[in-house]
Amino acid sequence: MNLLENGLVEKFIFKTENKKRLVIGNIPKDYPVYRIRLDKLFYNDQNDRISTWISEYKLKNNIDKIDYSDRESYNKIIHGFITDSNSDAMKKTQQNIEAIGQIEAGVVLADGRIIDGNRRFTCLRNIQEKNKEVQYFEAVILDYSIEHNEKQIKMLELMLQHGVDEKVGYSPIERLVGIYHDIVETKLLTIAEYAKSINDTEKNIAMEVEKAKLLAEFLEFINADKQFHLARDLELVDPLKELHSMLKKINDEETKDDLKNAVFSQFICKPVGDLTRYTRKIKDIANNPKHLKDYLEEQLPIVEKVCDNLEEVDQLTDKKIGEIVENKEIKEDFSRITEKYVSRVAGDITRNAPLRSVEKACNALDEIDLRILHKLKDEQIEDLTEKISTLEKILQKVKEEISGLQI
């Protein structure tokens, strides 16, 4: 079925007076907006907003692709994902549509696939079910097929959903998964193309790609390759960001791998409730090479226990993760060692504080331009002399204290 060919004749779409400007292939153009009966539309299962929900469904049902030959059954499945992904946003959007109607037009392909507006479409489906009245989705209809224009359609989707039309932001984990799929896995887009589509810098997207790869590494470590929904449930975005930051400062590859394994193990075990704050403590240790090596050596036996537990499982599930998280002995061992080395790092910082203060003072004094002294007024020279005298007294006290220690 082609909406443009059949819709107007069969009267399930109606052309409005409105237009929507889109930029496709770098060409800006005003496209007509149509009112389309809901039963002629279907969700886009390649929507990055629900990527983890799609992957979870495929895994649980042992399928490679969700069958959409039965449009209504297919729509019910995706409808649930859209709702569960952000139920609060759904309620607000639905209330707005019920109050003032659909304001922003979506974008659909000629076969009925929704490229932009899945959330608005879901709200209209809810309203139709609630009121038992036929509803229409307002959208531009593009005479494209996703099979022959996949890259162009993906770039348009990203532009619309990340750009000025975006009303509800992407979940950070869904964004990382989308980046991994589009840039790393399928290579559908380059970093430059992705950055251009969402009006961001290539540097920022390259960093997001690194984080996405790190996320994939974590899933491989726990024997859950590409089960991205597990990362969503574990709320790993911020802890992953901290890990990525600390790894960038380590040059030795062996140390980097050991640190990854130690932190990955603690991601799955969750020694404390606030995993982000806990990971920042590990980051403080990682910033101190003197203690990092010893910390990793002490953590190694516990990491091996976690790996042994993971190897016993054919397929990691939420239930098995719960069992690992409930292992109090492992959690307490991880936490105890981390806290021990956090204290050692803090002690070093305290002991080094006098030296750092003196170094800071020396650097500040070195920056004085002696030529300026000849241009000072009498009052300024008097103030400066007084401050130097105070400084000499402070230095004398410090010297006397150090001399006493040396005796």
URLINWO-V441733 format. One line per field, one symbol per residue. ss: DSSP state (~ for helix, > for strand, _ for the rest). psi: psi as a letter, one per 20 degrees, with the letter a starting at -180 (. if undefined). Layout:
ss: ???
psi: ???
//
This chain:
ss: __~~~~~~~~__>>>>>>>>>>>>__>>>>>>>>>>>~~~_>_____~~~~~~~~~~~~~~_________~~~~~~~~~~~~~~~_~~~~~~~~~~~~~~_____>>>>___>>>>_~~~~~~~~~~~~~~____>>>>>>>_______~~~~~~~~~~~~~_________~~~~~~~~~~~~~~_____~~~~~~~____~~~~~~~~~~~~~~~~~~~~______~~~~~~~__~~~~~~~~~~~_____~~~~~~~~~~~~~~~~~_____~~~~~~~~~~~~__~~~~~~~~~~~~~~~~~~~~~~~______~~~~~~~~__~~~~~~~~~~~~~~~~~~~~~~~~~~~~~~~~~~~~~~~___~~~~~~__~~~~~~~~~~~~~~~~~~~~~~~~~~~~~_
psi: poghhhghgiljqppriqqppqopkjopqpqqpqppphijqqqoijphhkhhhghgggghjlqhqppkhngggghhghggggghhmhghgggghhgghgjrpgpqapqrhiipohpjhghggghgggghgikppqqppqqoplrqhhikggggghgggggiibhiphoqqphhhggggggghgggikgqrgghgghhjlrqhgghhhhgghghhghgghhhjllpjmhhhhghimigghhggggghhhiphphggggggggggghhghhmhrgnhghghhghhhghinhhhgghghhhhghhghgghghhhipgpprhghgggghinhggghgggggghghghgghgggghiggghgggggggghhipohhhhijqrghhhggggghhggghgghgggghgghhhh.
//
